[in-house]
Amino acid sequence: MTSNNPQTREWQALSNDHHLAPFSDFKQLKEKGPRIITNAKGVYLWDSEGNKILDGMAGLWCVAIGYGRDELADAAAKQMRELPYYNLFFQTAHPPALELAKAIADVAPEGMNHVFFTGSGSEGNDTMLRMVRHYWAIKGQPNKKVIISRKNGYHGSTVAGASLGGMTYMHEQGDLPIPGIVHIAQPYWFAEGGDMTPEEFGMWAANQLEEKFWKSALITSVPLLPSRSRVPVA
Ligand SMILES: Cc1ncc(COP(=O)(O)O)c(C=O)c1O
């Protein structure tokens, strides 16, 4: 983005000199310079060139209630003064974590009563993977650890997150996926439906899961759906 605003150029120089941006071609970014977002209100962003932009992505899909909410700023400022941080590791807890856990449990589906806090979706998925594997290990079924995912799915950028995701270009960075994660076709009729109708393709894509589920040589423990007459084949 070419700019006549010296401040924009200053920030872009800082980006070139010191910042590594995620999901970016550094050479291209250096040539173009990032758009500098300076402020936001409601559903709009403004950049350092004075452009007003409708934020159709809601941040990175995480600004569900819009920007510039006074009640959030006030609550954050109050908490920063009272107790800005403490960990939950060593048999301690604090009111915000406990009260938020209850609020989430109240709106979560039946049976989901406990909340484990992480800093991002990627960390959440990493933690979930380890927790699930450990859960089955202590239940005496350590083989029950295969996770079936979809090609081109996105589940984050950490090692487990990118492995759970199905993007080959992410797998190429860092020898992914890690063992125990397998991928099946994506339900994307527009690109892959071929001669099938959307309904036929939908059934085909659903059956991919069924097939992987029963045929995967890695699934050697008890059937996950015990009521079915079929048995998994090794
Ligand atoms: C379905 C899904 N899972 C995981 C993530 C990763 O979350 P984060 O970017 O907070 O690490 C995202 C992020 O867009 C996502 O859309």
The ligand as an ORCA input file, in Angstrom:
! r2SCAN-3c Opt
* xyz 0 1
  C     -12.327    -23.869     13.663
  C     -11.109    -23.200     14.216
  N     -10.339    -23.878     15.100
  C      -9.228    -23.326     15.620
  C      -8.826    -22.042     15.286
  C      -7.560    -21.476     15.889
  O      -7.815    -20.477     16.794
  P      -6.681    -19.431     17.183
  O      -6.452    -18.571     15.973
  O      -7.302    -18.668     18.341
  O      -5.456    -20.172     17.605
  C      -9.606    -21.294     14.399
  C      -9.180    -19.940     14.033
  O      -9.672    -19.328     13.130
  C     -10.768    -21.881     13.836
  O     -11.523    -21.203     12.961
*
